[in-house]
Amino acid sequence: MKNNHINYVEFRAGDLQEIKIFYKKAFDWNFIDYGPNYIAFSESGLEGGFEQSGEHVVNGALVILYHEDLILVRDKILQAGGRISKEIFAFPGGRRFHFLDPSGNELAVWSDK
């Protein structure tokens, strides 16, 4: 993994079982369940996952970058004019935070450190 590279993409889905069936049948993706509200996929060219959401999905993609030092990159994002939309939190496999760029696009940065 390299700092500042897109490492993962995350989508929202209303029904995770339905999503797994669709992407397995249509594209032969493989899945790993991480609890009742999250599944990861592979064999797609870029790894990613689906988070279960009860909200209406308008643009359900979340691009996730990697950086080994979340504090450093968070400070750089703020200095460059970005805004933090979700503070650093832990999840199975690491920690991450979400930010908004100057146009309002939401992205995330994660670390396994």
N, C-alpha and C positions, 0 to 999 in steps of 0.2 A: 504494500500500500504506500502511496506517495501523498505527502501533504499537498493540499489544495487541489487535488484531482477529484472529479466526480467518481464516487465509489458505489453508489446505491441509488435506486429510485423507489419511491414508496407511493402506492396508490390507496385510495379509499374504496371500500366496497360495502354494500348493504348485506350481502349474504356470502360468506366466505366459502361455503360448500359449493354454491353455484359458480363462483369465480374459479375455484379449483377445477371443477368439471369442464368449464368453458376453455380455460387456457391449456389444460391437459389435452383435450380433444382437438382444439384448433392448432396448437403450436408445440405440443408434446413437452411442456414445461414440467418440472418436478417441484414438489412442495414439501416444506417442513412446518408443522404446526408449533407455534409458540404460545400456548394457552388458548383460551376460547376466542380472543379478539385479534389474533395476528397470525399470518402465515407468511413465510418467506418463499421465494421462488428462485429457481436456478435453470440453467440450460436455455437462457434467453439472450445471451450475449452480454448482458449486464445484470448483476444480481439485484434483487429487490424484494419487495413485500407488499402485502395488502393489509391495511388496518380496517377493522370493522367499524362502520360509522352509521349512525341512524340519520345523519343529516343528508339532505339532497346534495348530490355531488355535481358541482359545476366544473371545476378543474381539479380533479382528484390526484394529480401528480405532485409529489414532493421530491425534488432532486436533493441528494445528500452527498456532501463532500466529506473527505476525510482530513483530519489534522491531528497530530499526536499531542498538541498543546492547545486545549480548548480555550483557556484563559487568554493566551497570546492572540489567537485568531479572532476571538470575540472582541478584544480591544481594538484590533486592526479594523474590524468591520465597523465598529462604532466610530473610530477616527475617520474612516472613509465616508461616513454619512449614512450608514445602515442603522437599522433599529432592531433590537432584540424583541421577538414576538413570543418566545417561550424560553425561559431561563434554563440553564444546564440542569438536566435530570438524568437519572440512571435508568437503564433498561437492561434486559438480559444480553450480555455481550459487551457492554460499555456504557458510555454517557454521551449525551448530545444536547444541542440547543438549536432553536429555530431563529431565523432573522428575516427581515424584510429589506430588500434592496431599495434604492431611491425611487424606483417605479412601482413598488409595492409587491413585487414577486417574493413569495416566501420560499426559502431554501433552508437546509439544515446542515450542520457540521457535527460529525460524530468522531469519537476516539475510543480505542480499546485500552487506552492507558489510564 
